[in-house]
Structure formats: C-alpha cells, structure tokens
C-alpha cells in the first residue's frame, strides 16, 4: 500500500530539530523512529500512532481515532488517526509529540545477539 507523501512531509516538518530521528519503510508504509524505536507511521492516508498501553483508551476517546488493526487483532498501545483528525498542523504536532515523548521515555533496546 502506498502512503501519503504529503503527510510524510508534514511529519518531517514537525520533527525538524529533533535528534535521533530516522525513517524506515515498514508495513507497506513509512515509519518514523527515535533512537531505533518506532513512534509514528503512515499507512495510506492515516497516521499510525504509538501512544502506549496506559494511554490507549485516552487516545481512542479522541475524535477520528480508531484501533490499529492490520493483523486481524487490534494492537493495544497503537491507534490510527484518520485524515480528518490531522487537518491542522497543531493536531499533527500534538500526536507526534505525544508519541515521540512516549517512545523516548522507554528503556533502551537491548542489542541483538
């Protein structure tokens, strides 16, 4: 599935000046990572947001948010934000900030053997 390149550019603009950010093709879309940990992605025209399991229900209570389910089972801690919820730069910045903040606070990944 192709992803919305315009949304990708908007996410990049939101992340300008942050260190440790990389991008990777994933899940048929584009994922953004901080220090190797995914925090948001773009799947089609939706933003995939890693909000964390503790705030999963808070995220679902927001307008234009649906459970992330591309494997047949919803993934707790991850949601999709529909395009209507990303129309303003302010809304996009809030989601990206939430997700990068959550992931940046996670413990460092253990190296693979």
Secondary structure, DSSP 8 states (H G I E B T S, - for coil): ----HHHHHHHHHHHTT-SSEEEEEETTEEEEEETTEEEEEEETTEEEEE--GGGHHHHHTSTTEEE--SSSS--TTEEEE-GGGGSSHHHHHHHHHHHHHHHHTS-------
